[in-house]
């Protein structure tokens, strides 16, 4: 069965669409739950995880590789949910983690700014000016975040299989469109697509286990063979490679470990 990711802005009705789709299909519906799960698993305050996927890069750049570390933890938790299939995810970043997985329907929900402003005003009892300022700021922060980490703009329609504008198309219409589309043959889970997902999950598991040791690490996996690439100062290479092997060999599903290092040599100005 497929996975549905719904990208949305604040007060765009995307949450409502996601929950109705999940209810109709009998799927699990997740969003903030993943942050709570990652927070517990890695003993990180939830607020830091929320900021890591919401704030613009400048907010957390002071933490060095802090943002990359937290995103790795979120990716691990999110992919474990996706691995089970029958999931609707709504929120930021979900579709970024699923490149190459064919049984994923990626949806973008849009709404008129005026309608979003009204909902923001009603929810928080604030003025129109303040509501608009908050929404515009939130949209810009999300855009910067996706560009910083992935070099893409969440507003680009090419990232999605469906882009639905909630206006003439109602929430219930959007639910109908999504449910009909996800039933198409191209979105069915196949043995090949499930294997690709399993490889992605293992790579995320390994990366999350190593990112505290080497935040700049790159990980891929195929058939239980894990490839790890990173830059290591020549003097530290032996001990760091040993630590990588010791950490990764304990992870279930790992059959072999290949570490690819690039030397980092200090130089004088």
Beta strands, then each sheet from edge to edge (+ up, - down):
strand 1: 3-8
strand 2: 28-30
strand 3: 87-90
strand 4: 104-111
strand 5: 162-166
strand 6: 218-222
strand 7: 225-233
strand 8: 256-264
sheet 1: 2+ 3+ 1+ 4+ 5+
sheet 2: 6+ 7- 8-
end
